[in-house]
Amino acid sequence: MKSASRPAACAAATMLAGAWVLSAIPVAHASTMAYTQEVSSAGTCAMMETATVDAFEASGYQVDSHACMPSPGGYTLVIEYTL
């Protein structure tokens, strides 16, 4: 009887662990934040991009992506990071 309950317990533990991992995925994804800054020129945006990414990483944030995007007033620095 012990041998029959042990596989059932293992299966239940595996299902619970799998459910926990799946439930954690949306939470991790939801913590992604975006920082934006309007910048007048491409050169200034590139310099700010490098300095800001370095500052975020030095502060312990994980930078997921970054770019200088053309916008009506010049450029917009966009940095996506995870807490």
C-alpha positions as CSV (number, residue, x, y, z in Angstrom):
1,M,0.0,0.0,0.0
2,K,2.9,2.3,0.7
3,S,4.3,1.8,-2.8
4,A,0.9,2.8,-4.4
5,S,0.6,6.1,-2.3
6,R,4.2,7.2,-3.0
7,P,3.7,7.5,-6.8
8,A,0.5,9.4,-6.2
9,A,2.2,11.8,-3.8
10,C,5.0,12.3,-6.3
11,A,2.5,13.0,-9.1
12,A,0.6,15.5,-6.9
13,A,3.9,17.3,-6.0
14,T,4.9,17.4,-9.6
15,M,1.5,18.9,-10.6
16,L,1.7,21.5,-7.8
17,A,5.3,22.5,-8.8
18,G,4.2,22.8,-12.5
19,A,1.3,25.0,-11.5
20,W,3.5,27.2,-9.4
21,V,6.0,27.6,-12.3
22,L,3.2,28.5,-14.7
23,S,1.6,30.9,-12.3
24,A,5.0,32.7,-11.8
25,I,5.5,33.4,-15.5
26,P,2.8,36.1,-15.9
27,V,4.1,37.7,-12.6
28,A,7.6,37.9,-13.9
29,H,6.4,39.3,-17.2
30,A,4.2,41.9,-15.5
31,S,7.2,43.4,-13.7
32,T,8.7,44.7,-16.9
33,M,8.8,48.5,-16.8
34,A,9.6,51.1,-19.5
35,Y,11.5,54.3,-19.1
36,T,11.2,57.0,-21.8
37,Q,12.9,60.3,-22.3
38,E,12.4,62.9,-25.1
39,V,15.7,63.9,-26.7
40,S,16.4,66.6,-29.3
41,S,19.0,64.9,-31.5
42,A,20.2,61.4,-32.5
43,G,23.7,62.0,-31.1
44,T,22.4,63.1,-27.7
45,C,20.0,60.2,-27.6
46,A,22.8,57.7,-28.3
47,M,25.0,59.2,-25.5
48,M,22.1,59.2,-23.1
49,E,21.1,55.6,-24.1
50,T,24.6,54.3,-23.2
51,A,24.8,56.2,-19.9
52,T,21.2,55.4,-18.8
53,V,21.6,51.7,-19.6
54,D,24.8,51.6,-17.6
55,A,23.1,53.4,-14.7
56,F,20.2,51.0,-14.7
57,E,22.4,47.9,-14.7
58,A,24.7,49.4,-12.0
59,S,21.6,49.8,-9.9
60,G,20.7,46.2,-10.2
61,Y,18.0,46.3,-12.8
62,Q,18.0,43.9,-15.8
63,V,17.7,45.9,-19.0
64,D,15.6,43.9,-21.5
65,S,15.8,46.2,-24.5
66,H,16.7,49.8,-25.3
67,A,16.6,52.1,-28.4
68,C,16.5,55.6,-29.7
69,M,13.3,56.0,-31.7
70,P,12.4,58.9,-34.1
71,S,9.6,61.0,-32.7
72,P,7.9,64.2,-33.8
73,G,10.0,66.4,-31.5
74,G,13.3,64.6,-32.3
75,Y,14.0,61.2,-30.6
76,T,12.6,59.2,-27.8
77,L,14.9,57.1,-25.6
78,V,13.1,53.9,-24.6
79,I,14.5,51.4,-22.1
80,E,12.6,48.4,-21.0
81,Y,13.8,46.9,-17.7
82,T,12.8,44.3,-15.1
83,L,12.8,45.0,-11.4
